[in-house]
Amino acid sequence: MYLANSRAADQATRRVGGTPRWHRVPGNVLALGVVSLVTDISAEMVTAILPLYLVLGLGLNPLQFGLLDGLYAGSTALLRLVGGHAADRWRRLKAVAGIGYGLSAICKLGLLAAGSSVAAIGAVLAVDRAGKGIRTAPRDALISLSSEPETLGRSFGVHRALDTFGAFLGPLVAVGVLWASLGDYGAVFVASFCIAGCGVLLLVLLVKDLRPGAASAPSLSAGEAGEAREPVPLRTMIGLLTIPSFRRCCGWAAALGLVTITDSFVYLALQRRWEIESTWFPLLALGTTGSFLILAVPLGRLADRVGRWKVFLAGHAALVIALLLICGPATSNWIAVVALALHGCFYAATDGVLPATAGPLLPEHLRATGLALLQTGQALARMVSAVLVGLVWTVWDLRPALIATTVALLLVTVAAAAFKPWEVKR
């Protein structure tokens, strides 16, 4: 009887999806998700208290804090290329990712050792972001190579959900440590280092390394496979842009990044519009993170079904609606809640879906390099966007800056939908 029931259940899972449900997300993807969860708890513990530590604890003025904050946010961009290229050249995806995770872990103690020196703190923050930049492309390449082409959206969605859960827990853990240590910031840095060290250990023990061969990715359609088989200058990362579909993907991602507003401006706009007290300001990020956490897997699965590029553009449409709500005449508190939920929806529909879209367009042995090139272009475009929004805010005010960004984002999103550059066929 037991054997019959087991056989019937097995046949049912085959009829539904071809493979049992627990096989749909590879173990390597889950392992990488657990590593990211633990690492993000550590990272967000520091991120949550850093403004208070620098401004109230060390007495930095707004200009000094702004410079450090910009350094913290922008120093990953070009180093993504370094990590991706090194991982592909050495064929050691896991090792290069491990170097990045290790650097970030050590920097938690570096903040403690830097004391009150602004220059030392800036150097530590730069190295910490360097670690993040180095590990991102090899990690995403491991996710891509560990998954079946038709389930890439689900795999990235699961990984991003675990990663975001860590980001959600980080500030709460930091508050708990501060409460237990009677406000000692050093205790937070030490606890963050210990948690980050556990993340590195989990990477070593749980994650399997993959050494891709020189074959092109099998998920391309016949025409795009031909594109990828054409001679690509392997000694230069720019040579990957000779693959037309990947070049168009990078171009549209950068164009959309150029008109995408950063999180800080969204939260500042919400705080100003609804006059939120400073003590509650950190909770705004939890609203975005919670929505991201809930929607990451469903939207990843939806992207696999209906098309990843469609979901990617729908995420930008969600951000457009969120900005319109923030700029609009309604002042109900529920408007702010919906805006935060849509902001999280934007990340759930784009953060993991973009590498899932681009991965199959790249040869396997250059996947980390290609994803690094894509992410670097997007990150640099968003840095420029932040400067432009800040400039418009300074000249005219925050609301005109939001309106101008919303209009530009809407136009580029419509253009990207109208001139669809490709559709990966499964």
Protein Blocks (a to p, Z undefined) as FASTA:
>chain_A
ZZmmmmmmmmmmmmmnopafklmpcfklmmmmmmmmmmmmmmmmmmmmmmmmmmmmnopa
fklmmmmmmmmmmmmmmmmmmmmmmmmmnopmklmmmmmmmmmmmmmmmmmmnmmafklm
mmmmmmmmmmmmmmmmmmmmmmmmmpcfklmmmmmmmmmmmmmmmmmmmmmmmmmmmmmn
nopaklmmmmmmmmmmmmmmmmmmmpccddddfbdcfkbcfklmmmmmpccdfkbmklmm
mpmklmmmmmmmmmmmmmcccfklmmmmmmmmnopafklmmmmmmmmmmmmmmmmmmmmm
mmmmnopklmmmmmmmmmmmmmmmmmmmbfcfklmmmmmmmmmmmmmmmmmmmmmmmmmm
pcfklmmmmmmmmmmmmmmmmmmmmmmmmmmmmmnomklmmmmmmmmmmmmmmmmmmmcc
bdcdZZ
